[in-house]
Amino acid sequence: MDISPLQRVRYAYQPKLPAILRESITKVAPQKGEATSAQSDADRIKALFPNTYGLPRVSFLSGVNTDISKKRNVGVILSGGQAPGGHNVISGIFDALKAANRENTLYGFKGGPSGILEDSYRIIDEEYLAAFRNTGGFDIIGSGRTKLETEEQFEVCAQVCKNHEIDALVIIGGDDSNTNAAVLAEYFLAKGHGIQVIGCPKTIDGDLKNESIEISFGFDTATKTYSELIGNIERDANSAKKYWHFIKLMGRSASHIALECALETQPNVCLISEEVEAKEQSLVSIVDYIAKIVAERAEDGNNFGVALIPEGLIEFIPEIKVLISQINNLLAKEEKAFNKIADGSERIAFVAERLSKETAKVFTILPEEIQKQLLMDRDPHGNVQVSRIETDKLLAQMVEEKLSGMKKEGTYTGKFSSMTHFFGYEGRCAFPTNFDADYCYSLGYNAFLLIGSGLSGYLSSVTNLAAPAEEWKAGGIPITMMMNMEVRHGEDKPVIKKALVELDGKPFQYFAEHRDKWARETCYTYPGAVQYFGPAEVCDLTTVTLALEQTR
Amino acid sequence: MDISPLQRVRYAYQPKLPAILRESITKVAPQKGEATSAQSDADRIKALFPNTYGLPRVSFLSGVNTDISKKRNVGVILSGGQAPGGHNVISGIFDALKAANRENTLYGFKGGPSGILEDSYRIIDEEYLAAFRNTGGFDIIGSGRTKLETEEQFEVCAQVCKNHEIDALVIIGGDDSNTNAAVLAEYFLAKGHGIQVIGCPKTIDGDLKNESIEISFGFDTATKTYSELIGNIERDANSAKKYWHFIKLMGRSASHIALECALETQPNVCLISEEVEAKEQSLVSIVDYIAKIVAERAEDGNNFGVALIPEGLIEFIPEIKVLISQINNLLAKEEKAFNKIADGSERIAFVAERLSKETAKVFTILPEEIQKQLLMDRDPHGNVQVSRIETDKLLAQMVEEKLSGMKKEGTYTGKFSSMTHFFGYEGRCAFPTNFDADYCYSLGYNAFLLIGSGLSGYLSSVTNLAAPAEEWKAGGIPITMMMNMEVRHGEDKPVIKKALVELDGKPFQYFAEHRDKWARETCYTYPGAVQYFGPAEVCDLTTVTLALEQTR
């Protein structure tokens, strides 16, 4: 088999553009809106970005833009983790670029930002692109995690662009990559290099979001894929009636993915890290909360359930946060002595002895497996790799212990048997949903229009996304307007503000209003597999999160 | 949200029947074929089933069957693990039963075979059924693992049926449940109870298969759901280019699921338990095999890959089989002494000291986590719960160790980082594919026709399944013809022969011919999510396994 039947037919899908982008490309003109500011720390951002701070928002409207037909070469870079739809961003850029001038060339830098530093690229032509349209993955040119941060790197970028006569770069990435795109844009302007830089908002985590970026691409497909699986497991739980499933969901620090999946599937439990932090919930109180629900359902004869756990949870639990930080510091300081110890239990003892008394107590109540995971290989910054901690197993085990205590006390009489799951890699490279296919294609097409309007330091912005594609709005926003100052590695840095789940926002509020009912009763909904060909209400709707956010 | 958009539209799906079952129900008549025998041990099976052995195959053809309109009540039971399509079998029975006579009543016994023993049932009417048509799960009446095996149970069944004037039972289950259905049918005939019993072939594992049963229902949906996820992970692996993913797949002892998923997704490695057993491959040789592929791919700069591992694997590895058997015996014998030991490491030492010398060596090379899993709670028969052994982690860890040895020797220079997954519960309750929706509905409809033809001890059989539904053939086969004698719990029992992967069959042969290429190169195919509404080549095709089997 060469390619799958679905892949074959998806090639033929024509993504839907906003009405304005369906016009002839010379008949779309940028309209500049009011000048912008920053998310906060406006003065400091302004000082750091003298050329790109305060630029106006831009909207595309009918008009005349003959300048767009000028010959241009564009470079594109995929940065960071995969998200469904990346290939469609590139398709959109390509189609707009060729619609503007058949002589234009699209350079795809290979393997992420390192591709431009190493001048490793491939020219994307129609034939090559055809095999990637409407498919998942970033394999068209690959991605990578190298960061473009230093002036030395920026100069290499400028040189490479000049060698290929590249007029503009499109950087497809998350908050960090777009922060770096803004710095690069500012640098190119300051140095008069004449190379434009446009960003595109990518991340399945959903944490690159604000009033102008309604959703980052890939979030829709990833959450629908996870929700398919959660729904299937819920239906299994409700049929077999004998397991509690603890499902950990990818999503770094923010809990957007877990929240959206909860809204889609109505599980018995969904933890939201931002709430845990705000309420300073301890690990023990979280375990008690879940055990209470297990016991209540058992009273109704329901010895089964489904609990969703965001990947980043443990970093938001106050005492575990302290524990992780103490371990990180300790292992950095005592690296040599620690590495000499081969035996797992001795390593645990070594660490336990050196933690503060309070924190040692927290460490000691954790199951041995989790203790070991906390002492595993550090990431390049010397931090524990939180995504490798099996929070699902941790909670399942602690809930089980709690329940056996309750059984002895006579406050619980049910049966508890658990299964654990982690969903992440299953959704990052799925075929994009129609929504992500359309949105990404529009983002790419729109990115080229921003280039053709002579702009730099802008993020491609397509909005009004809860409406049908035809009614979407297209334009751009200065990246600086999403920035604030934050401490990173001990230094004040201008960065795009990460969007965490807002506890007073409508999606969380809706969840909070319903969760007690969902906990006790069985209100599961089964979204099923992502559909591409059926009725619009099945195939084209985006997330419940966005629908709730856009309810006025 | 009440139900998902997909669920709403799936209710309206009208499953496709074979052409013959589209006729008016009184115009379909059974044609009896030649008398049948047993799989083997014919004389002994004949002696055990004097009333149901040697019955003819039956095919449905155009004809006259006025007797089918006679008023009848039917009971239905879901037995064992969930499989997508169970609700459609019930829909098919219901629609045929009502087409035959509006006065007929369908009793659904609740929670599996125990439902009939406890006379716990619900009457299935159109309104109740409507909410379950074309959906996954067994929640319509629930399922269970109680076995109907004793005369005492059979008498209760007869009594319950007589109380409700139930004329026939349909038992939807796997090989064991259908074996028991045959015994029950024989018993009812021998005792003159006048209650018919018809079986339906259910199991995602795919091991209930023979010349007359081309596929068990649920296998298509489950393997397509797993293949969706495997394909997504392959695409992620091929985009990120930094992880080896070890994916364990449900499927009990047979490797049909792993094989079908491999044919769908073309991974770098897929182990087939039946081959491991036939070639008497040791754990070490399996690890060497995978490590060799990892090293070869690393030579090409590809430090990533995907390996599929069937759940039942470790029981097929000769020395592990011996180990498991020794541990099972040891823990049965020394249960008390063992249970007094609380500490995990001491438990391991306790067992290691008491194994044979050779086997202790095997036990000792296993990672500690796996040792612990082998000593975990036994199943009700005192056996280790093989599905709880993390074979994925075992292999990933042992391959990593092997590679670090090879690195020291200079025969490997790549980077190895692994991720592990287990897919099982994700697929057992998915919305059935169009194939499973059609096939199950046809099986149920056909089951009622068998009842209406006065037959008992038959399995509902729908064949020619690689062709469009219209061309499918409908009929029944005596369950006894699938039987042989096997030793179960130390006793000779008549049982339906489990179908393992045949190493000389076309599906395995195709895999074996291609696996070296798939191992070294990157030939991934990405099936994507199951589709219900698109072109027939995307929505209606069944498994690659069946397509290959039916290639003449």
Interface residues (C-beta under 8 A of the other chain):
Chain A: M1 D2 I3 S4 P5 L6 Q7 V9 R10 G81 Q82 T135 G136 G137 F138 D139 G142 S143 T225 E228 L229 G231 N232 I233 R235 D236 N238 S239 A240 K241 Y243 H245 L263 E264 Q266 G344 S345 E368 E369 M419 H421 F422 Y425 E426 G427 R428 C429 A430 F431 T525 Y526 P527 G528 A529 V530 Q531 Y532 F533 G534 P535 E537 V538 L541 V544
Chain B: M1 D2 I3 S4 P5 L6 Q7 V9 R10 G81 Q82 T135 G136 G137 F138 D139 G142 S143 T225 E228 L229 G231 N232 I233 R235 D236 N238 S239 A240 K241 Y243 H245 L263 E264 Q266 G344 S345 E368 E369 M419 H421 F422 Y425 E426 G427 R428 C429 A430 F431 T525 Y526 P527 G528 A529 V530 Q531 Y532 F533 G534 P535 E537 V538 L541 V544
